[in-house]
Amino acid sequence: MLFKKTKSLTNIEDTFAVGEILKQNGWNILTAINVMLFTVFHFPCATTLLTVKEKETGKWKWVGISFFNTDIMWNYIMFCHNRCL
């Protein structure tokens, strides 16, 4: 399933067709790499942060480190993305 810019949901079985749609909408290899990196380093949700506090460490220090580590990494990725364009 793919949600297109035209606000319609389309079922596409061919992965090459998805790639063509993304290229037509301005995606390139750098955009794809940044999306993959964002997926890996995305901001942890509040549930994850509370789990770090309550179940894993019991300290707010590690919650702050988890939050700011992700925030710094995301800002670095976006800075590099803008500099490379």
Secondary structure per residue as TSV (DSSP state, phi and psi in degrees):
chain	resnum	aa	ss	phi	psi
A	1	M	-	360.0	142.7
A	2	L	E	-140.6	129.1
A	3	F	E	-95.4	113.0
A	4	K	-	-91.8	166.0
A	5	K	T	-58.9	-25.8
A	6	T	T	-79.4	10.1
A	7	K	S	62.2	39.6
A	8	S	-	-127.6	147.8
A	9	L	E	-98.6	125.8
A	10	T	E	-125.4	138.9
A	11	N	-	-93.9	112.6
A	12	I	-	-119.3	120.7
A	13	E	-	-86.6	-28.9
A	14	D	-	-89.0	121.2
A	15	T	H	-68.4	-27.5
A	16	F	H	-67.7	-32.2
A	17	A	H	-66.2	-38.4
A	18	V	H	-63.2	-43.3
A	19	G	H	-59.7	-40.4
A	20	E	H	-66.3	-39.6
A	21	I	H	-63.3	-42.5
A	22	L	H	-64.6	-41.4
A	23	K	H	-62.2	-40.3
A	24	Q	H	-65.0	-24.0
A	25	N	T	-99.7	19.5
A	26	G	T	92.6	7.4
A	27	W	-	-77.4	147.0
A	28	N	-	-137.3	-174.4
A	29	I	H	-63.8	-35.5
A	30	L	H	-66.1	-40.0
A	31	T	H	-62.9	-43.1
A	32	A	H	-63.7	-42.9
A	33	I	H	-63.7	-41.8
A	34	N	H	-64.3	-37.6
A	35	V	H	-65.7	-40.5
A	36	M	H	-64.8	-41.9
A	37	L	H	-65.8	-39.7
A	38	F	H	-61.4	-40.2
A	39	T	H	-61.8	-37.8
A	40	V	H	-73.6	-41.8
A	41	F	H	-106.9	22.1
A	42	H	-	-62.3	157.9
A	43	F	-	-59.5	124.7
A	44	P	-	-68.3	138.7
A	45	C	-	-69.9	167.2
A	46	A	H	-59.8	-34.1
A	47	T	H	-62.6	-42.0
A	48	T	H	-64.3	-44.7
A	49	L	H	-62.3	-40.7
A	50	L	H	-68.9	-32.2
A	51	T	H	-65.4	-41.0
A	52	V	I	-58.5	-41.8
A	53	K	I	-71.8	-52.1
A	54	E	I	-81.0	-43.3
A	55	K	I	-101.8	-30.0
A	56	E	I	-99.2	-54.5
A	57	T	I	-113.9	-33.0
A	58	G	-	77.4	8.9
A	59	K	-	-127.2	139.8
A	60	W	H	-70.0	-21.9
A	61	K	H	-56.9	-44.9
A	62	W	H	-73.8	-27.7
A	63	V	H	-63.8	-46.4
A	64	G	H	-62.2	-42.9
A	65	I	H	-62.9	-42.8
A	66	S	H	-61.5	-43.3
A	67	F	H	-67.1	-51.4
A	68	F	H	-72.1	-31.2
A	69	N	H	-61.2	-44.7
A	70	T	H	-67.0	-42.1
A	71	D	H	-63.3	-44.9
A	72	I	H	-63.8	-42.7
A	73	M	H	-63.5	-42.8
A	74	W	H	-63.9	-43.5
A	75	N	H	-63.6	-37.7
A	76	Y	H	-64.2	-44.1
A	77	I	H	-62.4	-44.2
A	78	M	H	-67.5	-36.5
A	79	F	H	-62.7	-45.4
A	80	C	H	-64.5	-39.6
A	81	H	H	-61.5	-45.7
A	82	N	H	-68.7	-33.3
A	83	R	H	-73.0	-29.5
A	84	C	H	-82.9	-14.5
A	85	L	-	-78.0	360.0
